[in-house]
Amino acid sequence: MIKFQSLPRQRRQEIRDEVLRLYAETDHSYGEIAEELGVQWRTVEYIVRNFASELPTIPVMRKKKQDTTSEDVAALRAEVTRLRKELRQEKMRAEALDTMIDIAETTFNIQVRKKSGAKQ
């Protein structure tokens, strides 16, 4: 690995341009770009973070989108339906427990819930 700052200005500019080109045109990670050019990955990260905005012709690298199939969509909808049903049941359970505590407090005259505020 070479130290980026110790290189002559011309060579630093060449590396900077090459990093930006590879970043824009390929889906390589910082580490892969660094290995290819013989610099540290932190140098690649620094160059991309500070100089990518100066070149409007270079699009920002994005992750590849996965193709979704109708089976995936159906599975996700089924999961959403199942989760909504579970949520509804848990809400009913919480309401039933609150009602049970209210009845116990009035019937047996016992404080079950913690009182708010400081102890005196």
Z-matrix of the N, CA and C atoms (Angstrom, degrees):
N
C 1 1.447
C 2 1.530 1 109.63
N 3 1.301 2 114.42 1 139.36
C 4 1.456 3 119.55 2 178.41
C 5 1.517 4 109.78 3 -104.35
N 6 1.319 5 115.71 4 151.88
C 7 1.461 6 120.15 5 176.89
C 8 1.526 7 107.94 6 -83.20
N 9 1.318 8 115.05 7 121.37
C 10 1.458 9 121.20 8 -174.73
C 11 1.526 10 111.41 9 -62.62
N 12 1.320 11 117.38 10 -44.18
C 13 1.467 12 120.95 11 -175.84
C 14 1.523 13 112.75 12 -69.28
N 15 1.335 14 117.40 13 -22.48
C 16 1.460 15 119.63 14 -178.14
C 17 1.534 16 112.31 15 -84.58
N 18 1.307 17 117.04 16 -5.27
C 19 1.464 18 120.81 17 -179.96
C 20 1.523 19 111.02 18 -79.00
N 21 1.325 20 116.49 19 155.04
C 22 1.472 21 118.82 20 174.71
C 23 1.535 22 110.72 21 -63.68
N 24 1.288 23 115.77 22 155.75
C 25 1.466 24 121.75 23 -175.80
C 26 1.530 25 112.20 24 -56.12
N 27 1.310 26 116.99 25 -42.63
C 28 1.467 27 121.53 26 -179.82
C 29 1.521 28 110.67 27 -59.88
N 30 1.326 29 117.41 28 -45.98
C 31 1.474 30 121.94 29 -178.81
C 32 1.523 31 110.41 30 -67.08
N 33 1.348 32 117.83 31 -39.18
C 34 1.474 33 120.64 32 177.90
C 35 1.516 34 110.35 33 -60.95
N 36 1.331 35 116.99 34 -41.20
C 37 1.462 36 121.04 35 179.09
C 38 1.525 37 111.01 36 -64.75
N 39 1.336 38 117.17 37 -39.74
C 40 1.459 39 121.15 38 177.94
C 41 1.528 40 110.97 39 -63.11
N 42 1.327 41 116.41 40 -45.06
C 43 1.464 42 120.52 41 179.02
C 44 1.523 43 109.87 42 -64.04
N 45 1.330 44 116.66 43 -43.06
C 46 1.461 45 120.89 44 179.79
C 47 1.529 46 110.77 45 -59.18
N 48 1.325 47 116.56 46 -46.20
C 49 1.466 48 120.50 47 179.38
C 50 1.523 49 111.57 48 -63.70
N 51 1.326 50 116.39 49 -40.85
C 52 1.459 51 120.61 50 -179.25
C 53 1.534 52 111.18 51 -67.49
N 54 1.334 53 116.61 52 -39.93
C 55 1.467 54 120.51 53 177.32
C 56 1.524 55 109.88 54 -61.17
N 57 1.306 56 117.18 55 -47.01
C 58 1.462 57 120.86 56 -179.38
C 59 1.524 58 111.52 57 -64.50
N 60 1.325 59 116.69 58 -37.94
C 61 1.466 60 119.89 59 178.17
C 62 1.527 61 110.85 60 -65.46
N 63 1.332 62 116.54 61 -47.35
C 64 1.466 63 120.10 62 179.81
C 65 1.528 64 111.23 63 -63.91
N 66 1.320 65 116.14 64 -39.09
C 67 1.463 66 120.71 65 -179.64
C 68 1.524 67 110.98 66 -63.27
N 69 1.326 68 115.82 67 -40.30
C 70 1.457 69 120.06 68 -176.60
C 71 1.522 70 112.77 69 -79.39
N 72 1.311 71 117.48 70 -37.30
C 73 1.455 72 120.61 71 -171.64
C 74 1.522 73 114.60 72 -92.10
N 75 1.321 74 117.59 73 -19.95
C 76 1.463 75 120.11 74 -177.53
C 77 1.522 76 109.21 75 -121.67
N 78 1.320 77 115.23 76 172.67
C 79 1.465 78 119.03 77 176.06
C 80 1.528 79 110.39 78 -107.82
N 81 1.342 80 116.00 79 30.47
C 82 1.464 81 120.83 80 178.76
C 83 1.523 82 110.48 81 -70.80
N 84 1.326 83 115.65 82 150.61
C 85 1.460 84 120.77 83 175.71
C 86 1.527 85 108.62 84 -80.85
N 87 1.332 86 115.66 85 171.54
C 88 1.462 87 119.75 86 177.34
C 89 1.523 88 110.33 87 -58.71
N 90 1.312 89 117.03 88 -41.21
C 91 1.456 90 121.35 89 -178.75
C 92 1.520 91 112.38 90 -63.61
N 93 1.328 92 116.89 91 -40.68
C 94 1.463 93 120.71 92 179.39
C 95 1.532 94 111.11 93 -67.17
N 96 1.327 95 116.17 94 -40.61
C 97 1.467 96 119.94 95 177.75
C 98 1.521 97 109.87 96 -65.29
N 99 1.337 98 116.37 97 -42.76
C 100 1.461 99 120.61 98 -179.82
C 101 1.520 100 111.16 99 -62.69
N 102 1.321 101 116.81 100 -43.12
C 103 1.459 102 120.91 101 179.77
C 104 1.530 103 110.70 102 -63.19
N 105 1.311 104 115.80 103 -40.62
C 106 1.465 105 120.06 104 -178.76
C 107 1.527 106 111.87 105 -65.54
N 108 1.338 107 116.46 106 -36.65
C 109 1.470 108 120.12 107 -176.57
C 110 1.525 109 112.98 108 -96.15
N 111 1.337 110 117.06 109 -9.46
C 112 1.453 111 119.96 110 178.13
C 113 1.512 112 113.98 111 78.77
N 114 1.329 113 117.71 112 29.24
C 115 1.465 114 122.10 113 176.18
C 116 1.525 115 108.46 114 -121.87
N 117 1.317 116 116.19 115 172.35
C 118 1.460 117 120.03 116 179.24
C 119 1.524 118 109.71 117 -77.66
N 120 1.344 119 115.61 118 154.19
C 121 1.467 120 119.08 119 -179.18
C 122 1.520 121 110.85 120 -67.45
N 123 1.329 122 116.56 121 -27.33
C 124 1.475 123 119.31 122 177.88
C 125 1.529 124 110.54 123 -65.79
N 126 1.327 125 116.03 124 -33.35
C 127 1.465 126 120.52 125 176.67
C 128 1.522 127 109.93 126 -64.87
N 129 1.336 128 116.44 127 -43.35
C 130 1.463 129 120.83 128 178.45
C 131 1.527 130 109.53 129 -62.32
N 132 1.326 131 116.58 130 -45.02
C 133 1.465 132 120.75 131 178.82
C 134 1.526 133 110.98 132 -59.67
N 135 1.327 134 116.71 133 -44.22
C 136 1.467 135 122.32 134 179.20
C 137 1.531 136 110.91 135 -60.63
N 138 1.322 137 115.86 136 -45.97
C 139 1.466 138 120.09 137 -178.77
C 140 1.523 139 110.82 138 -63.63
N 141 1.322 140 116.83 139 -45.97
C 142 1.471 141 119.93 140 -179.00
C 143 1.520 142 110.64 141 -64.06
N 144 1.328 143 116.16 142 -44.84
C 145 1.466 144 119.89 143 -177.17
C 146 1.528 145 111.94 144 -64.47
N 147 1.340 146 117.12 145 -39.21
C 148 1.453 147 120.15 146 -172.88
C 149 1.522 148 115.42 147 -95.89
N 150 1.331 149 118.32 148 -21.95
C 151 1.448 150 118.90 149 -173.09
C 152 1.521 151 114.71 150 -119.15
N 153 1.314 152 119.12 151 -10.76
C 154 1.466 153 120.41 152 -179.12
C 155 1.528 154 111.33 153 -65.36
N 156 1.315 155 117.21 154 -32.83
C 157 1.466 156 119.65 155 -178.60
C 158 1.531 157 112.16 156 -71.77
N 159 1.306 158 117.49 157 -20.08
C 160 1.463 159 120.29 158 179.69
C 161 1.527 160 112.55 159 -74.60
N 162 1.317 161 116.91 160 -20.70
C 163 1.455 162 120.33 161 -178.46
C 164 1.521 163 109.50 162 -109.58
N 165 1.342 164 118.08 163 94.08
C 166 1.461 165 120.36 164 -176.24
C 167 1.518 166 113.83 165 -67.30
N 168 1.334 167 118.41 166 -16.83
C 169 1.457 168 120.25 167 -179.50
C 170 1.525 169 111.96 168 -77.69
N 171 1.333 170 117.99 169 -13.66
C 172 1.457 171 121.14 170 -178.40
C 173 1.527 172 108.70 171 -94.51
N 174 1.316 173 117.89 172 116.35
C 175 1.469 174 119.45 173 177.33
C 176 1.526 175 110.26 174 -74.91
N 177 1.311 176 115.19 175 153.03
C 178 1.454 177 120.25 176 177.97
C 179 1.524 178 108.94 177 -73.25
N 180 1.331 179 115.99 178 135.72
C 181 1.461 180 120.64 179 -179.04
C 182 1.525 181 109.46 180 -68.81
N 183 1.319 182 116.06 181 132.09
C 184 1.458 183 121.29 182 179.77
C 185 1.517 184 108.65 183 -121.68
N 186 1.318 185 114.44 184 156.08
C 187 1.455 186 119.35 185 176.84
C 188 1.520 187 109.11 186 -70.30
N 189 1.314 188 114.81 187 149.94
C 190 1.453 189 119.33 188 178.70
C 191 1.513 190 110.00 189 -69.47
N 192 1.315 191 116.07 190 137.70
C 193 1.458 192 120.59 191 176.81
C 194 1.516 193 108.82 192 -81.56
N 195 1.317 194 114.67 193 140.90
C 196 1.447 195 118.81 194 177.19
C 197 1.519 196 108.36 195 -87.71
N 198 1.308 197 115.30 196 140.82
C 199 1.452 198 119.71 197 177.22
C 200 1.528 199 109.10 198 -72.74
N 201 1.308 200 115.90 199 129.70
C 202 1.457 201 119.60 200 179.06
C 203 1.521 202 108.39 201 -100.88
N 204 1.306 203 114.73 202 138.12
C 205 1.456 204 119.65 203 179.41
C 206 1.520 205 108.55 204 -106.75
N 207 1.311 206 115.40 205 169.32
C 208 1.460 207 119.64 206 179.23
C 209 1.527 208 110.39 207 -65.44
N 210 1.336 209 117.04 208 -28.48
C 211 1.465 210 120.13 209 177.02
C 212 1.521 211 110.72 210 -66.19
N 213 1.343 212 116.36 211 -41.42
C 214 1.463 213 120.37 212 178.23
C 215 1.518 214 110.50 213 -63.27
N 216 1.317 215 116.44 214 -44.19
C 217 1.459 216 120.77 215 -179.74
C 218 1.524 217 110.27 216 -63.13
N 219 1.323 218 116.83 217 -42.35
C 220 1.463 219 120.79 218 179.42
C 221 1.527 220 110.72 219 -64.77
N 222 1.322 221 116.98 220 -40.29
C 223 1.464 222 120.54 221 178.68
C 224 1.525 223 110.69 222 -65.08
N 225 1.320 224 117.17 223 -41.60
C 226 1.460 225 120.70 224 179.23
C 227 1.535 226 111.33 225 -66.02
N 228 1.325 227 116.60 226 -40.14
C 229 1.470 228 119.65 227 177.77
C 230 1.518 229 111.00 228 -64.65
N 231 1.340 230 116.88 229 -39.35
C 232 1.469 231 120.60 230 177.81
C 233 1.520 232 110.36 231 -63.99
N 234 1.325 233 116.78 232 -39.83
C 235 1.464 234 119.96 233 178.77
C 236 1.522 235 111.16 234 -66.22
N 237 1.329 236 117.31 235 -41.15
C 238 1.465 237 120.99 236 177.49
C 239 1.526 238 110.20 237 -61.12
N 240 1.322 239 117.09 238 -43.52
C 241 1.463 240 121.34 239 178.72
C 242 1.522 241 110.73 240 -61.76
N 243 1.348 242 116.52 241 -44.24
C 244 1.463 243 120.75 242 179.20
C 245 1.527 244 110.92 243 -62.68
N 246 1.331 245 117.12 244 -43.29
C 247 1.461 246 121.05 245 -178.88
C 248 1.525 247 111.52 246 -66.63
N 249 1.333 248 117.01 247 -37.88
C 250 1.467 249 119.86 248 177.15
C 251 1.522 250 110.70 249 -64.05
N 252 1.326 251 116.46 250 -39.95
C 253 1.462 252 121.02 251 178.70
C 254 1.530 253 109.79 252 -63.98
N 255 1.346 254 117.26 253 -44.18
C 256 1.460 255 121.06 254 177.94
C 257 1.528 256 110.83 255 -61.54
N 258 1.320 257 116.62 256 -41.21
C 259 1.462 258 120.43 257 179.70
C 260 1.522 259 111.01 258 -63.47
N 261 1.311 260 116.63 259 -43.37
C 262 1.461 261 120.91 260 178.57
C 263 1.523 262 110.54 261 -61.21
N 264 1.341 263 117.46 262 -42.74
C 265 1.456 264 120.70 263 179.51
C 266 1.525 265 111.20 264 -65.54
N 267 1.328 266 117.84 265 -39.85
C 268 1.461 267 120.84 266 179.67
C 269 1.531 268 111.57 267 -67.75
N 270 1.323 269 116.65 268 -35.92
C 271 1.467 270 119.62 269 176.24
C 272 1.525 271 110.36 270 -64.64
N 273 1.356 272 116.52 271 -42.22
C 274 1.469 273 120.04 272 178.08
C 275 1.524 274 110.38 273 -64.77
N 276 1.337 275 117.45 274 -38.20
C 277 1.458 276 121.53 275 178.86
C 278 1.529 277 110.23 276 -63.81
N 279 1.335 278 117.19 277 -44.88
C 280 1.459 279 121.02 278 179.66
C 281 1.524 280 110.64 279 -62.66
N 282 1.330 281 116.81 280 -40.52
C 283 1.464 282 120.09 281 178.26
C 284 1.525 283 110.80 282 -65.74
N 285 1.337 284 117.11 283 -39.64
C 286 1.467 285 120.60 284 178.54
C 287 1.527 286 110.44 285 -64.35
N 288 1.302 287 118.03 286 -40.99
C 289 1.467 288 120.82 287 178.50
C 290 1.530 289 111.46 288 -65.00
N 291 1.339 290 116.59 289 -41.85
C 292 1.468 291 119.77 290 176.80
C 293 1.525 292 110.95 291 -61.09
N 294 1.320 293 117.08 292 -42.61
C 295 1.460 294 121.52 293 178.66
C 296 1.518 295 110.31 294 -63.34
N 297 1.317 296 117.28 295 -42.21
C 298 1.459 297 121.86 296 179.43
C 299 1.532 298 110.68 297 -62.52
N 300 1.309 299 116.98 298 -41.22
C 301 1.467 300 120.59 299 178.57
C 302 1.518 301 110.02 300 -66.25
N 303 1.335 302 117.95 301 -42.25
C 304 1.466 303 121.29 302 178.16
C 305 1.528 304 110.84 303 -59.19
N 306 1.322 305 116.74 304 -44.70
C 307 1.465 306 120.75 305 -179.96
C 308 1.522 307 110.70 306 -64.71
N 309 1.340 308 117.22 307 -42.09
C 310 1.466 309 120.87 308 179.51
C 311 1.522 310 110.83 309 -63.69
N 312 1.306 311 117.77 310 -39.14
C 313 1.466 312 120.84 311 -179.45
C 314 1.530 313 110.79 312 -66.96
N 315 1.330 314 117.11 313 -41.20
C 316 1.468 315 118.86 314 -178.63
C 317 1.528 316 111.55 315 -76.51
N 318 1.322 317 117.63 316 -38.09
C 319 1.466 318 120.94 317 -176.34
C 320 1.523 319 111.74 318 -72.69
N 321 1.326 320 116.84 319 -50.06
C 322 1.464 321 120.77 320 -174.26
C 323 1.518 322 113.13 321 -98.98
N 324 1.306 323 116.96 322 -0.61
C 325 1.455 324 122.52 323 177.80
C 326 1.541 325 111.32 324 56.15
N 327 1.337 326 115.90 325 42.90
C 328 1.459 327 122.52 326 -179.40
C 329 1.528 328 107.80 327 -117.75
N 330 1.335 329 115.47 328 133.71
C 331 1.467 330 119.92 329 177.03
C 332 1.527 331 108.83 330 -82.48
N 333 1.323 332 117.68 331 111.10
C 334 1.457 333 122.18 332 -179.58
C 335 1.532 334 110.08 333 -94.86
N 336 1.303 335 116.53 334 -42.22
C 337 1.468 336 120.23 335 -179.59
C 338 1.514 337 110.25 336 -76.72
N 339 1.320 338 114.89 337 147.78
C 340 1.445 339 121.17 338 178.99
C 341 1.536 340 108.77 339 -73.84
N 342 1.306 341 115.31 340 135.68
C 343 1.462 342 119.67 341 177.20
C 344 1.512 343 109.47 342 -76.27
N 345 1.311 344 115.94 343 138.32
C 346 1.467 345 119.08 344 177.69
C 347 1.518 346 109.29 345 -82.95
N 348 1.314 347 115.18 346 158.11
C 349 1.448 348 119.88 347 179.33
C 350 1.510 349 111.46 348 103.81
N 351 1.326 350 114.69 349 173.18
C 352 1.463 351 120.39 350 -178.25
C 353 1.525 352 110.67 351 -79.85
N 354 1.348 353 114.86 352 152.73
C 355 1.474 354 119.52 353 177.14
C 356 1.516 355 108.34 354 -72.64
N 357 1.367 356 113.98 355 146.15
C 358 1.461 357 118.15 356 178.78
C 359 1.494 358 110.34 357 -128.98
